[in-house]
Amino acid sequence: MNNQANFARTLVTCALPYANGPIHIGHLAGVYVPADIYVRYLRMRGKDVLFICGSDEHGVPITIKARAEGCSPQDIVDHYHKIIKDSFAGMGINFDIYSRTTSKLHAETASDFFKKLYDEGKFISMESEQYYDTEAGCFLADRYIVGSCPKCGHEGAYGDQCENCGSTLSPEELINPVSKLSGTTPIKKKTTHWYLPLDKYQEWLSNWILEGHQEWRSNVYGQCKSWLDSGLQPRAVSRDLDWGVPLPIPGTEGKVLYVWFDAPIGYISNTKELLPYSWEKWWKQEDTRLVHFIGKDNIVFHCIVFPSMLKAHGEYILPDNVPANEFLNLEGDKISTSRNWAVWAHEYLLDFPGKADVMRYVLTANAPETKDNDFSWKEFQMRNNSELAAIFGNFVNRAIVLTHKYFDGKIPACGELLEMDKAAFAEIKALRDSLEDNLDNFRFRDALKDAMGIARVGNKYISDAEPWKTSKSDMERTGTILNVCLQICADLAIAFEPFTPDAAERLRKMLRTGIFTGKDYRKGEEECENTIKGCEELVLEWDMLGGESILPEGWQIAPAELLFEKIEDSAIDAQLNRLAKIRAENEAAEKGA
């Protein structure tokens, strides 16, 4: 079901990546590439879109990393914020703003949000006993408590999880728990925290999600139903920590907003930072559509917790859709940052310069949309060589090279269309309809198949029409064939803009065309005008896709350039050897533990 027509504008957010490490291909496949595809598509359709993200920079893991590296938490987040931001830019993820939750504006926004709910009595306070390190003089977050796992006996289990067997734990379950800060045995000490009573929103959430959003992806809907069927419980919104947004209540020194509460408010504060005079239109007007792109580990926060926060506040719109993806595995194993079992985005960009599009393409073709999926380097190579290079790139190259050979690089006249010509155009129009339907409904893997289907039509058409043969006896027919081929090239320059933006731009340079890309809010407030990328004399627009005369007769095109080059075995072997070394190191570490 596509609700886009019912809204004046669309606000797209991406889960804020946690700034205690770089981003990897699992993050890209699960959240950021599909979101960028969707935003680029909507902009090409002339929709009013805002694309918001930023680094999530509070919480215990960052303090643990800072302590281990002998630096401040701010040093950690500054370092990784830059790596993450640069990685997104290198991968063509085109946010309107990429900010951070350590900004002054975010602290003010999160504090004001909390204070409104607190003043209106929307929280409950409860006293509980929590572990306290008498030597370090502080309460211990779950991650600061280690001991033996009661399930598998692993001695390095954390207070929230055993990474050896994967069991979810509580500190009370650990055998012989000790503080990671001092190595001493912690004591239990009373502390007071504030809670969001999710149970009070149970009935409303059930109606809103289970009755009102049955169009959500099955994996999202199913996880929400499971949580609701189990019964919701109050959830703490504060914790004892010195790194985060301080609780804006007198007498609560040493307490901060729990990171799960402050992080999603980052969507709001980042919007305020970008559009200080008009941000409320995007967050408080009912004709704005809010769409969250997240991974499956964030479903409960974005479908149950954050909506409950927004409902409690009373002034904000609620998400219309949350197209969460499942997880991407690597070479058959679960991606693990602690075991370094990952393909890191910043390292990929160094190892494969100029090939961001290839990774975008492969991750989309293999997107874990409703179930976990796997990335393998051999498939990466195959899809580049057999699809991008051999089908898409090969067709474009033949069409442009032959146009220069027979018609001096000018679009030839189109004579009478034969049945094979009409059939090719009919196939592309059908693919365009399917492409739009799939993009509108967040089916990006199927949408990519449609886009590549256009390239397949072109590749088959030029092979069947054989202009290199007709040129020996019938130049008028040769001109018609190449005219059809070049119109298909223009289709590809439009259809692949959301998926492989660099390649689409290089193709448009060969065709000497620009493309309509909608409003660019990075240039300022709402007065910003619609933008055109590239040549303004001949501008491609989404609605031209499938047309039979996009490029006019006589239009001069540039010489052909290689869109995609083959990836050799040596480049893939280097990546597989790296992973084999990491696997061996992990196995040795496990045996020695």
N, C-alpha and C positions, 0 to 999 in steps of 0.2 A: 504494500500500500504506500503510495507516494503522497505525502501531505504538503509537498513544497509549494504548491499553488495557493495554499491557504494562508501563506505568510508573506509579509513584506520584505523580510530580511532573514538571514540565517547566521547564527553565531555558532562557530565550530570551535570546540576546545579539544586539546590533546592532553592525556594524562601527563602531569608534570614529572619528568624524569628525576630520579633521586641523585643528588650531586655528591655521591661518595664513590663514583666510578664512571667510566665511559659508557656509551651506549653500544649495543651489539645488534646483530641482525634480527634477533628475536624481538627486540624493541621496535625495530624498523618495520618488520613484517606485521607485528601485532597491532601497532597503533599508528605510526607516523606516516608511512608510505600510503596506506589507504586513505587517511585523512587528507593528505596533500592531493591525492588523485581527485577526491570528492570536491575539494575547494577549487581546484583548477577548473574542473568541469563546470561547477556552478558559475564561476566568474565568466567563463566563455559563453555561458547561456545568458549573460547579462543580469544575473542575480546579484543582489546586494549581500556580500559575505564578509565576515570578520573571522580571522584565523588566529587563535590565541593559545600561547603556551609559555613555559618558563621553567626554571629549575626549582625543585623542591629541596630546600636547603636546611631544614630543621630535623630534629629527631636523634635518637640514641646512636644508630650506626655511624653517623658522622662524628659524634663525640668519641666513639670507640676508635675510629680510624685516626682521628687527630691525636689521641693519647698514644696510640701505637707508633705513630710517625713523629711524635715529639713536636707537634705544632698546634696551632689553634684551629678550632672548627672553621673559622672564617677563612683560614689559609686553604683548608681542604675544599670548601665550596667554591672559592675563587678559582682554584686550579681546575676543578672538574666542570664548573659552569662554562669556562672558555672552551674546553675540549668538546663538550656536548654541543654548545652553540655552533662551533666551527664544523662539527661533524654533520649537523643538520644542514647547514649551508652547503657543504660539499655534496650532500646527497640530494640537493635540490628541493629540500623541504622549505616551503616558502611562507613562513609565518609572517603575519602583520606585525607581531611583537613577540620577542622571546625575552622575558624578564626573569625575575627571581623573587623568592619569598623572603630574602633577607633585606629587601628594600624598605626604606622608611614608610613609603606609601602603603606597602602591604601590611606592615605592623599596625598602622593606624586603621586600615580597613578591617583587618581581622579582629582587632580590639573592639572597634565600634560594633561589629557584628555580634561578638560575644556579649558586650555590655548591654545591647538592646534585649537580647534573650534573657540575660541575667536579671535586668531591671523588671522585665515582664513576668518573672517567675517561671520561665520555661525550663529551667534546669532543676535538678534535685541534688542536694549535697548528702554525701554519705561518708562515714568514718570507717576505715578499714585498717587492718594490720598489714604492713608491707615490710619486705626485707630492708634492713638498714645496716650500712657499714660504719661501725663505731670508730674505726681507725681513720677512714676517709671523711667521716662526718657527713654522710649524705645517704638518701634513699637510693636503692638500686633498681634500675630498670631491668626487665627480664633478661635482656641481652648481657647485662653485667653480672649475671649469676650463672655459674657453671657447676656441673657435677656429673654423676653417672646417670645414664639413661635407664629408667626403670623397665623399658621395653627390650632393649638390646644389650645393655651393659656398657655402651660406649662411654668413656670417661670424660669426653669433651663436650657433652651435650649442654645446650643453652637453656635458660629458663623459659624459653618460649618454643623451642624446637630442637630435636636431635637431627643434625644434618647427616648422621650416619644411616639411620633407618627411616628418616623423614617424618617421624611421629611429632604431632603437635603436643606440647607439654605446658605445664604451669610450673613456676619455681617450687611449689610445695611438693611436686612429684619427684624432683631430683633427689638422688641419693648422695649424701654428703655434699650439700651445696656450699660453695665458697664464692667470695667476691672476686671479680676479675681485677678490681682496683687495688686491693691490698693483699689478697690471698687468704684473708681471715674468714672465719665462719660468721655470716651475718646474723643479726638478731631481728626479731619481729618488733616493729614500732608502729604506733597508731599515726595515721595521717588522714586528712580530710580532702576529698576531691568532689568535683561537680560532674554530673552525669546528664546526658541527653536521654530522657525516658522514651526510648524507641517504642516501648510497648504501648504508649499512648497513641502512637501513629499507626498501629498495626491494622486497624480496620480501614483507615483512610488509604494506606499503602496497598492493601489487598484490592480495594476497589479501583484505585488509580492504575495499578500495574496489571493485575490479573484480569480485570474487566476492560480497562481502558486502553491497554497497550498489548493486545494479543498479536499485533503485527511485529513485535520485537523478535529478534533472532531467537531460535529455539533454545540455544545454549544460555542466553541471557534470561529469557523468560523462565526457563527451568530452574536456574540457580536462584532467582528471586522467589519463585514458588517454594523451593526447598527451605529457604530462610524463613519465609512467612509461615509455612506449615509447622516449623519447629518452634515458633513463638519468639518474638523479639524481646530482648532484655535491655535495660538501661546501659548506656555506653559512656565511659569516662571521657570528658572533654579537657581535662587538665592532668598534669603529672608533675612530679617533683624532679626538676631538671634545671640546669642553668643555661641551657642553649635552646632558644625558641622565643616566641612572642610572650612577654611577661603577662600574667593574668592581671587584667585591669580592675582588680578589687583590692582595697586597702587591707593590709595585714596578710597578704599572700606571697610575701617574698620567697623566692626559691621555687615558685610554681610557674609553669608556662602552659600555653595551649598545647594540647596533644596534637602531634603532627598531622594526624588524620583529619582533625578539625580545621587546622589553619591552612593546610595545603589546597583544598578545593576553593577556598576563598581567594586563592591566588589567581584563579580565572577572573574574578571580579576586579581585584586590584590591578592586574595587568591590563585589563580593558580600560580602567580609569587612567592608568599611566599613558596609554596610547591616545585615548580620546577624553581628555579631562572635562570637556564641556558637553559631551553628548553620550557618555557611557551609559547613562540610565536608560536611554532608548533601547539599548541592546540587552539590558538585563531586567527591565521592568515593564516593557510594553508587550501586551499579549499577542501582537502581530509579529513578534520575533520568534523564530524557531531556534531552539537550543539543542545542539547535537554534541554528545560526548563521545570521542573516540578513545577507547581504553583497551587494556588486556583483561583476560578473565579474572586475574587476581584482584582487580579493582571493581568488579561488578557490584559487590555489596555496598561499597562506598558511594558509587555514583547512581545507583538505582534505589537504594534504601536510605543510607545515612545522609548524604548530601541533600537529596530531596526533602528529607525530614527537617534538616536545618533550614532550608529555604522556606518550607511550609511554616515552620515555627516563626521565622522572621516576618513573613507575610507580605513582603514587598516585591519579591522576585518571581520571575517565571520559572517553570519547571522544565526539565529536559523532555523533548518530544521523542527522541530516539537515542539509544546507547548501543551502537553497533560494535560490541566487544568481540575481539578475536580470541581464539584459544592460543596454545603455546606452539612455538616452532622449536623442533629439536635439531641437533647438529650431528650429522653422520650417525643417526640412530640413537644418540644419547641426549639426555636432557641438558640444555644449556645451563652451565653453572659458572657464575662469576667467581666464586671462591676457589673453584678448581681450574679456573682460566680456560674452561671448555666453552669457547665462544669465538665468533668472528667479530672483532671489534670494528666499528664503523671507521674510526680514524686510521686504523692500521690498513683496512681495506683500501681506503682512498690513496694511501701511499703505495701499496702493492699493485694496485690497478688504476693508475692515474687516467682520468678521462673516461672512466667506465662506471660512473655512478648509475647511469641508465641501465646498464646490464644487470646490476644488483637489484635495482627497482623492479625491472621486468621479471627476474627470476623469483623474487620474493612475492610479487603479485600473482604470478602463475602458480605459485605453491602456497598461497595464503592460507593460514589455518583458520578459516572463517567460522566453521562450526565444529571442528574437531582438530586435535593436534596434528601437525604435519612435520615433515622432515626436510632439512636442507642438506644437500650433498654437493661437493665440489665437482664431481663428474657430471651431475645433472646441470649445474651451473654452466659448465663448458658446453654441454650438449645443446642447451637452450640458446646460448649465444651463437654457436657455430651453425646449428641446424635450423634455427628459427630466425633470430635477428639478422644474422649475416646472410644465410642461404636463401631466405624468403623475402623479408622486408628489404634488406640492403641490396640484395641481388636484383630485385625487380626495379628499384629506384635507379640503380646504376645503369642497367640496360636501357631503361626508358630515356634517361638524360643523355647518355653517350650516343645512342642512335639518333636522337633529335639533333645533336650537334653535328653528327656525321652527315645526315641527309638534308637537314634544314637550317644549318648554320646557327643552331641554338634558339630558333624562334618557333613558337607554338604553331604547328601547321594547321591548315584549314581542316575542318571536320566535314567530310562528305556524307553520303547516305549511310546510315547505320545498318549493318547487317544483323541477323538474329543473334550472332555470338556477341556483338557489341551491346545490343539491348539487354541480353541476358546478364552480361557482366554488370551493367548499371543496376539492373533489377536486384541482383544478389547484394550489391553494396547498399542499396536502399533498405533492404530487409535487415542487413547487418546493422545499419544505423539505428533502426527502430529498436532492435534487440539491445544494442549498446546503450542507448538512452535509458531503456527500462531497467537494465542491470545496474547502471550507475545511480539512477534515482533511488534504487532499492538496496544499495550497499552491497551488491554482488560484484565485487571488483575482479575476482578471478574469472568469472564468466564474461565480464565486460572486456577484459583483456583478450579473451579468446575471440570476441567479436572484432576487436581492432585488428588483431593478427589475421582474422578471417578476410578482412579487406585486402591485406597484403597477399594472402594466398590467392584471392580472386585475381589480383593484378598479375601475379607471377604465372598463374596458369593461363591467363588471357594472352600475355605477350608470347608465351611459349607456343600456344595453339595458333595464334594469328601470324606468327613468323614474319615480322616486318623486314628482316634481313633477306627474306626470299622474295616478298612482294616488291621490294625496291628494285629488283632486276627487270620488272615488266610493268608495274603499276604504281607510280609514285603518288597518285591521288589516294589509292587505298592505303598505301604506307603512311601517308599523312594522317588519314583518319584513325588508323591503328595507334599511332603515336599520340595523337590528340587524346584518344580515350585513355591511354596509359598515363599521360600527364595529368589528366583530370583525377585519375586514381591516386597519383602522387600527391595532389593537393588534398584529397580525402585523407590520406595518411598523415599529412602535416597537421591536419586538424585533429584526427582521431587519436593520435599518439601524444598530443600535447599534455594530457593529464598523466600519462604513464611514463613516457621517456622524454621529458621536456628538452633536454640538450639535443638529442637526435632530431626531434621535431623542429627545433630552431635551425639546426644545420640544414635540414631538408628545405625549410622555407627560404634560407639564404640561397640555396641552389635554384629555387623557383622564383627568387627575388620577390617574395611576398612578406607582408607582416601578418599579425594575428591580433584579434580583439581579445583582451585579457581582463576586462572589467575594471572595477575600482581598485586602486592601490592605496590602502589606508595608511601605509607607512609614510606617505607624503604629507600627512597632516590630518586635520579635522574633516568633517563630512563633506566639505565643499570640494574635496578631491574629485577630479574628473575621471571618466573612463579612460583606460590606457590602451595603447596599441604597441605591441612589441615588434620591432623590425620595420620594413618598408611600409610607408604610409600611402604609396601610390596604388597598391593593390593589397587590400586587407582581407584575410580569410576570417570568416565567422562560423561558429558552430552550425548554424542553420543552413550553411552552404553544403554541408556534408552530404554526399550522395548526388550532388548536382552534376549535370552533364556539360556545363560550360562555365566552370569556376575560373579557369584561366583563359583569357581572350586570345583569339587568333592574332599572331604576330608578336606576342609578348616575348621579349628576350629573356632567356634563362641563363644562369651561370653554368660553367663546366661542372661535371660530376666530381664529387669527392666521396671517399669511402665513408659510409655511415657507421658500419661496424666491422671491425677486423677480427679475424679468427684468434681464439685464445689457444695457445700451444700447450701441449702436454706438460712441458717443463714448468709452466706457471702453476698448473694444477698440482703437479707432484710436489712443488715447494710447499703448498698449503697443506697437503696431506701428510707430508713429512713433519711439518710443524705440529700438527695435531697428534701424530703418532708419538712424538717426543713428549708432548704434554700428557698423553694418556699413560705413557711409561712412568713419568715422574709421579703422577697421581697414584698409580698402582704401588710404586715403591714406598711412597709416603704412607699409604694405608697399611702396608705390611709392617712398616716400622712403628706404626702407632701402637 
